[in-house]
Amino acid sequence: MAKENILLPAMSDQMSEAELLSWKVSIGDKVHKGDVLCEISTDKVDMDLESPYSGEIINLIASEGDMINVGEPVAEIETEEDSLLGSIFD
């Protein structure tokens, strides 16, 4: 098991930030890769943010109404897969 941050990806070349509109998951929820985690709003469109991992949500870092910069974490997940680097940095 590995802990991973779920980062806000750039959905377009011009996107630099987004507002978190609403969470669709809670701490303790099990999710699969591709499940919708939250709804975000950019200056152009509202869209769903999907999980890049399967696992259990262990922390919601951003709150509804927060502005999040591209590359910043929105949540933390404990994945079902081992980290590629294992415990090298533990």
The first five atom37 places (N, CA, C, CB, O) and aatype in JSON, in Angstrom:
{
  "aatype": [12, 0, 11, 6, 2, 9, 10, 10, 14, 0, 12, 15, 3, 5, 12, 15, 6, 0, 6, 10, 10, 15, 17, 11, 19, 15, 9, 7, 3, 11, 19, 8, 11, 7, 3, 19, 10, 4, 6, 9, 15, 16, 3, 11, 19, 3, 12, 3, 10, 6, 15, 14, 18, 15, 7, 6, 9, 9, 2, 10, 9, 0, 15, 6, 7, 3, 12, 9, 2, 19, 7, 6, 14, 19, 0, 6, 9, 6, 16, 6, 6, 3, 15, 10, 10, 7, 15, 9, 13, 3],
  "atom_mask": [
    [1, 1, 1, 1, 1],
    [1, 1, 1, 1, 1],
    [1, 1, 1, 1, 1],
    [1, 1, 1, 1, 1],
    [1, 1, 1, 1, 1],
    [1, 1, 1, 1, 1],
    [1, 1, 1, 1, 1],
    [1, 1, 1, 1, 1],
    [1, 1, 1, 1, 1],
    [1, 1, 1, 1, 1],
    [1, 1, 1, 1, 1],
    [1, 1, 1, 1, 1],
    [1, 1, 1, 1, 1],
    [1, 1, 1, 1, 1],
    [1, 1, 1, 1, 1],
    [1, 1, 1, 1, 1],
    [1, 1, 1, 1, 1],
    [1, 1, 1, 1, 1],
    [1, 1, 1, 1, 1],
    [1, 1, 1, 1, 1],
    [1, 1, 1, 1, 1],
    [1, 1, 1, 1, 1],
    [1, 1, 1, 1, 1],
    [1, 1, 1, 1, 1],
    [1, 1, 1, 1, 1],
    [1, 1, 1, 1, 1],
    [1, 1, 1, 1, 1],
    [1, 1, 1, 0, 1],
    [1, 1, 1, 1, 1],
    [1, 1, 1, 1, 1],
    [1, 1, 1, 1, 1],
    [1, 1, 1, 1, 1],
    [1, 1, 1, 1, 1],
    [1, 1, 1, 0, 1],
    [1, 1, 1, 1, 1],
    [1, 1, 1, 1, 1],
    [1, 1, 1, 1, 1],
    [1, 1, 1, 1, 1],
    [1, 1, 1, 1, 1],
    [1, 1, 1, 1, 1],
    [1, 1, 1, 1, 1],
    [1, 1, 1, 1, 1],
    [1, 1, 1, 1, 1],
    [1, 1, 1, 1, 1],
    [1, 1, 1, 1, 1],
    [1, 1, 1, 1, 1],
    [1, 1, 1, 1, 1],
    [1, 1, 1, 1, 1],
    [1, 1, 1, 1, 1],
    [1, 1, 1, 1, 1],
    [1, 1, 1, 1, 1],
    [1, 1, 1, 1, 1],
    [1, 1, 1, 1, 1],
    [1, 1, 1, 1, 1],
    [1, 1, 1, 0, 1],
    [1, 1, 1, 1, 1],
    [1, 1, 1, 1, 1],
    [1, 1, 1, 1, 1],
    [1, 1, 1, 1, 1],
    [1, 1, 1, 1, 1],
    [1, 1, 1, 1, 1],
    [1, 1, 1, 1, 1],
    [1, 1, 1, 1, 1],
    [1, 1, 1, 1, 1],
    [1, 1, 1, 0, 1],
    [1, 1, 1, 1, 1],
    [1, 1, 1, 1, 1],
    [1, 1, 1, 1, 1],
    [1, 1, 1, 1, 1],
    [1, 1, 1, 1, 1],
    [1, 1, 1, 0, 1],
    [1, 1, 1, 1, 1],
    [1, 1, 1, 1, 1],
    [1, 1, 1, 1, 1],
    [1, 1, 1, 1, 1],
    [1, 1, 1, 1, 1],
    [1, 1, 1, 1, 1],
    [1, 1, 1, 1, 1],
    [1, 1, 1, 1, 1],
    [1, 1, 1, 1, 1],
    [1, 1, 1, 1, 1],
    [1, 1, 1, 1, 1],
    [1, 1, 1, 1, 1],
    [1, 1, 1, 1, 1],
    [1, 1, 1, 1, 1],
    [1, 1, 1, 0, 1],
    [1, 1, 1, 1, 1],
    [1, 1, 1, 1, 1],
    [1, 1, 1, 1, 1],
    [1, 1, 1, 1, 1]
  ],
  "atom_positions": [
    [[0.85, -1.18, 0.0], [0.0, 0.0, 0.0], [0.89, 1.24, 0.0], [-0.96, 0.0, 1.23], [1.94, 1.28, 0.65]],
    [[0.45, 2.24, -0.74], [1.21, 3.48, -0.81], [0.25, 4.66, -0.71], [2.02, 3.56, -2.13], [-0.88, 4.61, -1.2]],
    [[0.71, 5.71, -0.07], [-0.08, 6.95, -0.01], [0.33, 7.82, -1.19], [0.14, 7.7, 1.36], [1.51, 8.02, -1.46]],
    [[-0.67, 8.35, -1.87], [-0.43, 9.2, -3.03], [-1.28, 10.46, -2.91], [-0.73, 8.46, -4.35], [-2.41, 10.41, -2.45]],
    [[-0.72, 11.59, -3.33], [-1.51, 12.81, -3.45], [-2.21, 12.81, -4.8], [-0.62, 14.06, -3.3], [-1.63, 12.43, -5.81]],
    [[-3.45, 13.24, -4.8], [-4.18, 13.44, -6.04], [-4.05, 14.91, -6.36], [-5.7, 12.98, -5.92], [-4.55, 15.77, -5.63]],
    [[-3.38, 15.21, -7.47], [-3.07, 16.58, -7.86], [-4.08, 17.11, -8.87], [-1.67, 16.67, -8.44], [-4.67, 16.34, -9.63]],
    [[-4.28, 18.43, -8.85], [-5.14, 19.04, -9.86], [-4.38, 19.08, -11.17], [-5.59, 20.48, -9.43], [-3.36, 19.76, -11.28]],
    [[-4.86, 18.35, -12.18], [-4.16, 18.36, -13.48], [-4.58, 19.57, -14.31], [-4.45, 17.07, -14.25], [-5.64, 20.16, -14.09]],
    [[-3.74, 19.92, -15.27], [-4.1, 20.96, -16.24], [-5.03, 20.32, -17.26], [-2.83, 21.58, -16.93], [-4.64, 19.39, -17.96]],
    [[-6.25, 20.82, -17.34], [-7.23, 20.28, -18.29], [-7.12, 20.95, -19.66], [-8.65, 20.45, -17.73], [-7.72, 20.5, -20.63]],
    [[-6.33, 22.04, -19.73], [-6.07, 22.73, -20.99], [-4.75, 23.47, -20.85], [-7.24, 23.7, -21.38], [-4.23, 23.61, -19.75]],
    [[-4.22, 23.95, -21.97], [-2.95, 24.68, -21.95], [-3.05, 25.99, -21.17], [-2.49, 24.96, -23.36], [-2.07, 26.43, -20.58]],
    [[-4.22, 26.61, -21.17], [-4.41, 27.89, -20.52], [-4.8, 27.78, -19.05], [-5.44, 28.68, -21.25], [-4.78, 28.78, -18.33]],
    [[-5.16, 26.61, -18.59], [-5.65, 26.44, -17.22], [-4.52, 26.59, -16.21], [-6.33, 25.07, -17.06], [-3.49, 25.92, -16.33]],
    [[-4.72, 27.47, -15.22], [-3.72, 27.64, -14.17], [-4.3, 27.34, -12.79], [-3.16, 29.06, -14.2], [-3.55, 27.06, -11.85]],
    [[-5.64, 27.4, -12.66], [-6.29, 27.13, -11.38], [-7.74, 26.74, -11.63], [-6.21, 28.35, -10.45], [-8.28, 26.9, -12.72]],
    [[-8.36, 26.22, -10.58], [-9.78, 25.85, -10.64], [-10.37, 25.98, -9.25], [-9.96, 24.4, -11.2], [-9.66, 25.89, -8.24]],
    [[-11.68, 26.18, -9.21], [-12.4, 26.22, -7.94], [-13.01, 24.85, -7.69], [-13.48, 27.33, -7.94], [-13.63, 24.27, -8.58]],
    [[-12.85, 24.34, -6.47], [-13.49, 23.08, -6.11], [-14.95, 23.39, -5.75], [-12.75, 22.37, -4.91], [-15.22, 24.06, -4.76]],
    [[-15.87, 22.9, -6.57], [-17.29, 23.19, -6.36], [-17.92, 22.25, -5.33], [-18.05, 23.08, -7.68], [-18.59, 22.71, -4.41]],
    [[-17.69, 20.94, -5.48], [-18.3, 19.99, -4.56], [-17.56, 18.67, -4.58], [-19.77, 19.77, -4.9], [-17.1, 18.21, -5.63]],
    [[-17.45, 18.06, -3.4], [-16.88, 16.73, -3.27], [-17.96, 15.69, -3.57], [-16.28, 16.51, -1.86], [-19.11, 15.86, -3.18]],
    [[-17.58, 14.64, -4.25], [-18.47, 13.5, -4.53], [-18.07, 12.29, -3.69], [-18.44, 13.14, -6.03], [-18.73, 11.25, -3.74]],
    [[-16.97, 12.41, -2.93], [-16.48, 11.34, -2.05], [-16.24, 11.91, -0.67], [-15.19, 10.7, -2.63], [-16.21, 13.12, -0.47]],
    [[-16.06, 11.01, 0.29], [-15.75, 11.38, 1.68], [-14.54, 10.57, 2.13], [-16.97, 11.13, 2.62], [-14.17, 9.58, 1.5]],
    [[-13.92, 11.01, 3.23], [-12.82, 10.24, 3.81], [-13.33, 8.85, 4.16], [-12.24, 10.97, 5.08], [-14.41, 8.69, 4.74]],
    [[-12.54, 7.85, 3.8], [-12.91, 6.46, 4.06], [-13.57, 5.77, 2.87], [0.0, 0.0, 0.0], [-13.71, 4.55, 2.86]],
    [[-13.98, 6.56, 1.87], [-14.59, 5.95, 0.68], [-13.56, 5.2, -0.14], [-15.27, 7.03, -0.18], [-12.43, 5.65, -0.3]],
    [[-13.96, 4.05, -0.65], [-13.15, 3.28, -1.6], [-13.5, 3.77, -3.0], [-13.4, 1.73, -1.46], [-14.68, 3.92, -3.34]],
    [[-12.48, 4.03, -3.8], [-12.7, 4.48, -5.17], [-11.86, 3.64, -6.13], [-12.34, 5.98, -5.32], [-10.88, 3.01, -5.74]],
    [[-12.28, 3.65, -7.37], [-11.54, 2.98, -8.44], [-11.0, 4.05, -9.39], [-12.45, 1.97, -9.21], [-11.55, 5.14, -9.49]],
    [[-9.93, 3.71, -10.06], [-9.36, 4.62, -11.05], [-10.47, 5.03, -12.02], [-8.16, 3.95, -11.82], [-11.17, 4.17, -12.57]],
    [[-10.64, 6.33, -12.22], [-11.67, 6.83, -13.13], [-12.95, 7.26, -12.43], [0.0, 0.0, 0.0], [-13.8, 7.91, -13.05]],
    [[-13.11, 6.92, -11.13], [-14.29, 7.38, -10.39], [-14.22, 8.9, -10.2], [-14.4, 6.66, -9.01], [-13.14, 9.46, -10.04]],
    [[-15.37, 9.54, -10.22], [-15.44, 10.99, -10.0], [-15.21, 11.29, -8.53], [-16.8, 11.56, -10.48], [-15.88, 10.74, -7.66]],
    [[-14.25, 12.18, -8.27], [-13.93, 12.59, -6.9], [-14.62, 13.89, -6.52], [-12.43, 12.74, -6.73], [-15.15, 14.03, -5.42]],
    [[-14.6, 14.85, -7.45], [-15.17, 16.16, -7.15], [-15.51, 16.87, -8.46], [-14.2, 17.0, -6.3], [-15.11, 16.46, -9.54]],
    [[-16.26, 17.95, -8.31], [-16.58, 18.81, -9.45], [-15.76, 20.09, -9.3], [-18.12, 19.12, -9.54], [-15.73, 20.69, -8.22]],
    [[-15.1, 20.49, -10.38], [-14.3, 21.71, -10.36], [-14.8, 22.67, -11.43], [-12.81, 21.38, -10.58], [-15.47, 22.28, -12.38]],
    [[-14.45, 23.94, -11.25], [-14.83, 24.98, -12.2], [-13.6, 25.77, -12.61], [-15.91, 25.92, -11.61], [-12.88, 26.29, -11.76]],
    [[-13.37, 25.85, -13.92], [-12.3, 26.7, -14.44], [-12.96, 27.98, -14.95], [-11.47, 25.98, -15.57], [-14.17, 28.15, -14.82]],
    [[-12.18, 28.86, -15.52], [-12.75, 30.09, -16.05], [-13.62, 29.83, -17.29], [-11.65, 31.07, -16.4], [-14.34, 30.72, -17.74]],
    [[-13.55, 28.63, -17.83], [-14.3, 28.32, -19.05], [-15.4, 27.28, -18.87], [-13.37, 27.85, -20.1], [-16.43, 27.35, -19.54]],
    [[-15.2, 26.3, -17.96], [-16.13, 25.17, -17.91], [-16.12, 24.5, -16.53], [-15.78, 24.13, -19.0], [-15.11, 24.55, -15.82]],
    [[-17.24, 23.89, -16.16], [-17.32, 23.03, -14.98], [-17.11, 21.59, -15.44], [-18.71, 23.19, -14.23], [-17.61, 21.19, -16.49]],
    [[-16.34, 20.82, -14.66], [-16.06, 19.43, -15.06], [-15.79, 18.58, -13.84], [-14.86, 19.38, -16.01], [-15.57, 19.08, -12.74]],
    [[-15.82, 17.27, -14.05], [-15.52, 16.3, -13.0], [-14.03, 16.0, -12.97], [-16.33, 15.01, -13.2], [-13.39, 15.91, -14.01]],
    [[-13.49, 15.84, -11.76], [-12.12, 15.4, -11.59], [-12.17, 13.93, -11.19], [-11.36, 16.27, -10.51], [-12.77, 13.57, -10.18]],
    [[-11.52, 13.07, -11.99], [-11.53, 11.63, -11.76], [-10.28, 11.18, -11.03], [-11.66, 10.88, -13.09], [-9.23, 11.81, -11.13]],
    [[-10.4, 10.09, -10.29], [-9.27, 9.55, -9.55], [-8.27, 8.89, -10.5], [-9.75, 8.54, -8.49], [-8.66, 8.11, -11.37]],
    [[-6.99, 9.21, -10.33], [-5.96, 8.53, -11.13], [-5.54, 7.19, -10.52], [-4.74, 9.43, -11.29], [-4.74, 6.46, -11.1]],
    [[-6.09, 6.88, -9.33], [-5.72, 5.68, -8.59], [-6.95, 4.95, -8.07], [-4.79, 6.03, -7.42], [-8.04, 5.53, -7.99]],
    [[-6.78, 3.68, -7.74], [-7.76, 2.92, -6.97], [-7.27, 2.84, -5.54], [-7.99, 1.48, -7.58], [-6.08, 2.67, -5.3]],
    [[-8.19, 2.96, -4.59], [-7.8, 2.87, -3.19], [-8.82, 3.51, -2.28], [0.0, 0.0, 0.0], [-10.0, 3.62, -2.63]],
    [[-8.37, 3.93, -1.08], [-9.24, 4.54, -0.08], [-8.85, 5.99, 0.15], [-9.19, 3.75, 1.24], [-7.68, 6.29, 0.37]],
    [[-9.83, 6.89, 0.09], [-9.58, 8.31, 0.36], [-9.25, 8.46, 1.84], [-10.83, 9.19, -0.04], [-10.04, 8.07, 2.7]],
    [[-8.07, 9.04, 2.14], [-7.68, 9.2, 3.53], [-7.63, 10.65, 3.98], [-6.34, 8.56, 3.75], [-7.55, 10.92, 5.18]],
    [[-7.68, 11.61, 3.04], [-7.66, 13.02, 3.41], [-8.2, 13.85, 2.25], [-6.22, 13.47, 3.79], [-7.82, 13.66, 1.1]],
    [[-9.08, 14.78, 2.58], [-9.55, 15.77, 1.61], [-8.8, 17.06, 1.93], [-11.13, 15.96, 1.66], [-9.14, 17.75, 2.89]],
    [[-7.8, 17.37, 1.14], [-6.92, 18.5, 1.42], [-7.61, 19.83, 1.1], [-5.62, 18.38, 0.61], [-7.52, 20.77, 1.88]],
    [[-8.29, 19.89, -0.03], [-8.99, 21.11, -0.44], [-10.44, 21.06, 0.05], [-8.94, 21.28, -1.98], [-11.03, 19.99, 0.22]],
    [[-10.99, 22.23, 0.27], [-12.39, 22.35, 0.71], [-13.23, 22.95, -0.41], [-12.49, 23.23, 1.99], [-12.71, 23.62, -1.31]],
    [[-14.52, 22.7, -0.34], [-15.43, 23.29, -1.32], [-15.3, 24.8, -1.28], [-16.9, 22.86, -1.06], [-15.3, 25.4, -0.2]],
    [[-15.18, 25.41, -2.45], [-15.01, 26.85, -2.56], [-13.56, 27.29, -2.68], [0.0, 0.0, 0.0], [-13.29, 28.44, -3.02]],
    [[-12.61, 26.39, -2.41], [-11.18, 26.72, -2.51], [-10.77, 26.88, -3.97], [-10.32, 25.64, -1.84], [-11.26, 26.17, -4.85]],
    [[-9.85, 27.82, -4.21], [-9.18, 27.94, -5.51], [-7.9, 27.14, -5.4], [-8.9, 29.45, -5.89], [-7.12, 27.32, -4.46]],
    [[-7.67, 26.24, -6.36], [-6.52, 25.34, -6.33], [-5.69, 25.57, -7.58], [-6.98, 23.85, -6.23], [-6.23, 25.61, -8.69]],
    [[-4.4, 25.71, -7.42], [-3.5, 25.86, -8.56], [-3.22, 24.5, -9.19], [-2.19, 26.54, -8.13], [-3.19, 23.48, -8.5]],
    [[-3.01, 24.5, -10.49], [-2.63, 23.27, -11.19], [-1.38, 22.69, -10.52], [-2.38, 23.54, -12.72], [-0.43, 23.42, -10.24]],
    [[-1.39, 21.39, -10.27], [-0.27, 20.71, -9.66], [-0.34, 20.62, -8.15], [0.0, 0.0, 0.0], [0.46, 19.91, -7.54]],
    [[-1.29, 21.33, -7.52], [-1.45, 21.25, -6.07], [-2.34, 20.06, -5.71], [-2.06, 22.56, -5.51], [-3.21, 19.67, -6.49]],
    [[-2.11, 19.47, -4.54], [-2.94, 18.32, -4.12], [-4.33, 18.75, -3.69], [-2.25, 17.57, -2.98], [-4.51, 19.79, -3.05]],
    [[-5.32, 17.92, -4.04], [-6.7, 18.14, -3.59], [-7.11, 17.09, -2.57], [-7.66, 18.13, -4.79], [-7.97, 17.35, -1.72]],
    [[-6.5, 15.9, -2.65], [-6.84, 14.81, -1.74], [-5.66, 13.86, -1.62], [-8.11, 14.05, -2.22], [-4.71, 13.92, -2.4]],
    [[-5.76, 12.97, -0.63], [-4.74, 11.94, -0.44], [-5.44, 10.58, -0.43], [-3.92, 12.17, 0.88], [-6.52, 10.43, 0.15]],
    [[-4.82, 9.61, -1.08], [-5.41, 8.29, -1.2], [-4.38, 7.24, -0.8], [-5.92, 8.04, -2.64], [-3.19, 7.38, -1.08]],
    [[-4.85, 6.18, -0.16], [-4.0, 5.02, 0.08], [-4.32, 4.04, -1.04], [-4.23, 4.38, 1.52], [-5.42, 3.49, -1.11]],
    [[-3.35, 3.83, -1.9], [-3.58, 3.02, -3.09], [-3.52, 1.54, -2.77], [-2.58, 3.36, -4.17], [-2.96, 1.12, -1.75]],
    [[-4.1, 0.76, -3.66], [-4.1, -0.68, -3.51], [-2.84, -1.3, -4.09], [-5.32, -1.27, -4.17], [-2.57, -2.48, -3.86]],
    [[-2.08, -0.52, -4.85], [-0.85, -1.01, -5.44], [0.33, -0.54, -4.59], [-0.7, -0.55, -6.91], [0.25, 0.49, -3.92]],
    [[1.42, -1.29, -4.64], [2.65, -0.84, -3.99], [3.25, 0.28, -4.82], [3.66, -2.01, -3.82], [3.14, 0.28, -6.05]],
    [[3.87, 1.21, -4.16], [4.56, 2.3, -4.83], [5.66, 1.71, -5.71], [5.14, 3.31, -3.8], [6.28, 0.71, -5.35]],
    [[5.91, 2.32, -6.87], [6.97, 1.84, -7.75], [8.33, 1.89, -7.09], [7.0, 2.65, -9.03], [9.21, 1.09, -7.41]],
    [[8.53, 2.83, -6.16], [9.82, 2.96, -5.48], [9.85, 2.19, -4.17], [10.12, 4.42, -5.22], [10.87, 2.19, -3.48]],
    [[8.75, 1.52, -3.83], [8.72, 0.74, -2.61], [8.97, 1.6, -1.39], [0.0, 0.0, 0.0], [8.42, 2.69, -1.28]],
    [[9.79, 1.13, -0.49], [10.06, 1.87, 0.75], [11.44, 2.49, 0.74], [9.93, 0.95, 1.95], [12.04, 2.66, 1.81]],
    [[11.97, 2.84, -0.41], [13.31, 3.42, -0.52], [13.44, 4.67, 0.33], [13.62, 3.75, -1.98], [14.48, 4.88, 0.96]],
    [[12.38, 5.5, 0.36], [12.48, 6.78, 1.06], [11.83, 6.77, 2.44], [11.86, 7.85, 0.24], [11.73, 7.82, 3.07]],
    [[11.39, 5.63, 2.92], [10.77, 5.54, 4.26], [11.81, 5.6, 5.36], [9.96, 4.25, 4.39], [11.46, 5.54, 6.54]]
  ]
}
